[in-house]
Amino acid sequence: MARGQICFTWDDGYASAFRIAQMANARRQRHTMFITTGLVDTPGRVSKHLIGVMASDGHEIASHNVDHLDMTGLTAVNRQPQWDASKTYLEAIVGAGNVTSYAYPFGGRTLPTDAEAYGRYDRIAGIGLAQGYNRPPWTYQAGSRPFLIGRFPWSDTTHAQLLALIRMTATQPVTLTVYAHDPDTAGNPTLDQINEAMALVEKLGIPAVTMAEAFPGSGAGSMLANPGFETPVDAAGNIPGWTKFPTSATIIERLVETPDVGLPGAASLHMFVPAASAAAASESVMQVFPVECGKVYTLGVRARVADLTGAGKFAIRRNLYDATGTAIAGQSVTGPAIISTTWATSTLVVDLRAAGTEGAAVCRFDLWANQVAGHFYADHCWAGETIAGGPYS
């Protein structure tokens, strides 16, 4: 019988988080603790020391920003320390590179905040966001890698519903994601209910794992390799993860720079097509990733241009192929022209529910300059399931 897994997550970093962690330890379960770092070591909140203890016991320590602020009410400049200072604080406790998940306080999010988070974390936890596209509500198919992850709101009044979802998870290969705050307070489960849910999970043999374990990150959740061009080129000048198709007059290179306010990183892609080559230009950098029929994907990029000339355009292009590598007729589609001289988002939806996409197994993601000249810059590329959420969905 197929069996799923469950992610118990706890927001804010209340003192009760440590007691819950001990309850989980007794059942060999691992939970995710989203910590608001500005409240650590204050009355009613977890201590810095106990954060380290929980991490050493196998629980995931994750960020819930510094001051528990709604990120949608802040400017990009003011959001930056909320993202970064909390991550830096926690990694000083649990080790560099070990804080890879973030939860939005109040669930407040927008496309710009998702894009900023995408440059920093492998996965983002929301609140609510009930799923249910070809799967039970509040769950994700095993092996999926969503960036934005919905969570079931666990309280004393939704407890019976959670128990039903746990029983369902014991029979299907899905990941159930759950969140709560401080037990025995308004809008939260009681300690007895928490113990009941943990006991049921143990009895049914359902693994209780961290979000990092359930949704392993790769390039901040993107299905693309090296989506931010941060990996240095090899000895031959190749960009890891990407294949270049330039003509002799075109330059396609990894450019070291700070590419975008609010997005970290030290590199971007630079493509230069001289004006004399515009009429015949068909230059691209590309990679492929696996897809499944019946799903919807979003391709995205942060990009800008300079000195643009010519009748064509610079854009995202996608092509679909079947399992043998044969191109599917009529499935080469180009997105809108990228014409902004400042960093902006461009997207292209790949709907594999549509007629003509049957048999698609591979999607090719191109950054394509076609019959156009100038300087083209790209960063923070994305490919992922639209239904699961993403920074450019």
C-alpha positions, 0 to 999 in steps of 0.5 A: 500500500502506498504511504505518504508523509507529513510535515508538522510546522510551527510558526513564530518560535514560541517557548512551547516549540521545544516541548513539541520537539521533545514530544516529536523526539519520543516518536522519532519524528522531525518537525520544522520550526519557523523562528522569528529571530527578533523575539528569541530569548524574550519572555514566552519565546524559545531561547537561542540555546534551545534552537541549537538543541532542536537542530541537533535533534534533527528538527529543521530550523527555518526563518520567519523573518526578524520582526514578524512583519507582513512583507507586503507592507514594506519596501524592497529596501526594508524587506531586505534585512527581514530576509537576510538578518534572520537567515544570518542569525539562525545560520550562526546557530545551526551552520551556514547553508542550513536555513533553507525554508521561510514562512511568510508572517500572516501569509502576506505575499506578492509576486515581488516578495516571492521573487526576492524569497526565491533568491534566498530560500529553497522553499516558502511556506504559506498559510492556507493555499489549499491544493487539490489539483489531481490530488487530495486537498492540502497535499503534494504528490510525492517527489514534487518540488514546489517553491510556494507550499500551502499548509493546513491550518491546524486548530482545536476546531480543525483537529478532526479534519486533520485526523482524517487527512492523516488517515488519508495520507497513510493510503496515498503517496502524498505529502501533507503539510500542517502548521500551528503556533502555540498550543493551548491558545486561541486558534491552535490545537491543544497539547492533547490534540497534538499528542493524539495527532502525533500518536496516529501518525506513529501508529499508521507508520507515516514518516514525519519529516521536515520541509527540507526533507519533503521538498528538497531544493535545487536552485531555490526550488527551480527545476532548472540547474544554476538558475541564477548563473552563480556557478562559475564557468568551466575551463572552456568558458561553458556556463554550468547547467546551460548550453550556448548556441551563439554565432561567431559574432555573438557573446554569451557570457556569465557576467559578475555583477550585483544584478538586482536590488532585493535579490542577492547574487553576484552574477547574471547572464549577458548576451551581446548581438552586434547590430550587423548581425541583427537580421540573421540573429538566432542566438540562445542559451538553453537547458531542458527539464522533465515535465508531465502531461496534465500539469501546468508550468511557469517559466520565468526570468528577471531580465533587462536590455540595452541598445536594442535594435532590429525587428525581432525580439529577446524572449523566453522560448519553449519547445516540447519533446516526447520521451524519445527526444523527438520534437512535438509538432507545433509546440515551439512557443515564444513569450512576450518581447523583453524590452525593459531597460531595468530589471523586470519579470517575464513569464511564459506558461506551459499548459500540458493539459492543452490539445497538442501537448500529449506525450510531452516528457521534456521541455526546453527553456531558451533565452532567445535573441531572434533577429534583434541586436543589443545587450541582453541580461538575465538572472533568477530563471525559474521553471516549476509547476504553476499549480504548486506556486512559484515566484513567477506564477 
